[in-house]
Amino acid sequence: MARAWYVYNGSGPVDSVDSYLYSSTDPTCLAGRTLCAIYATIGNPNISKPQTISTRLQTYIADGVAVGGPQPAAPQGAKPYAYFFPQG
């Protein structure tokens, strides 16, 4: 399944595809406790929204908020699927 980066809009439920917008570039955010972007399966036929926010991705989001860093954090070298902004 093809994946792309989607930026969180900052106000909708994190488990709703309507809370994200497609990003043609990789995010520069990384660590913090405020959700920035997710790496999710591309929606069909519309790339502008992810296909779904899987249970696993929801867990990555929750873990990232809890620890303040990109997720998954293990195993070492794993590709993060959820990035965060520092709290401001």
Long-range contacts (C-beta under 8 A, 24 or more apart in sequence): 1-41, 1-42, 1-51, 2-41, 2-42, 3-39, 3-40, 3-41, 3-42, 4-39, 4-40, 4-42, 4-47, 4-50, 5-37, 5-38, 5-39, 6-37, 6-38, 6-39, 6-40, 6-49, 6-50, 7-36, 7-37, 8-35, 8-36, 8-37, 8-38, 14-53, 14-58, 14-61, 15-53, 15-58, 16-53, 17-43, 17-49, 17-50, 17-51, 17-52, 17-53, 18-49, 20-49, 20-50, 20-53, 21-48, 21-49, 22-47, 22-48, 22-49, 27-83, 29-83, 29-84, 29-85, 30-69, 30-70, 30-80, 30-83, 30-84, 31-68, 31-69, 31-70, 31-83, 31-84, 31-86, 32-68, 32-84, 32-85, 32-86, 32-87, 33-64, 33-65, 33-68, 33-84, 33-86, 33-87, 34-65, 34-84, 34-85, 34-86, 34-87, 34-88, 35-61, 35-64, 35-65, 35-82, 35-84, 35-85, 36-83, 36-84, 36-85, 37-82, 37-83, 38-81, 38-82, 38-83, 39-79, 39-80, 39-81, 39-82, 40-81, 57-81, 57-82
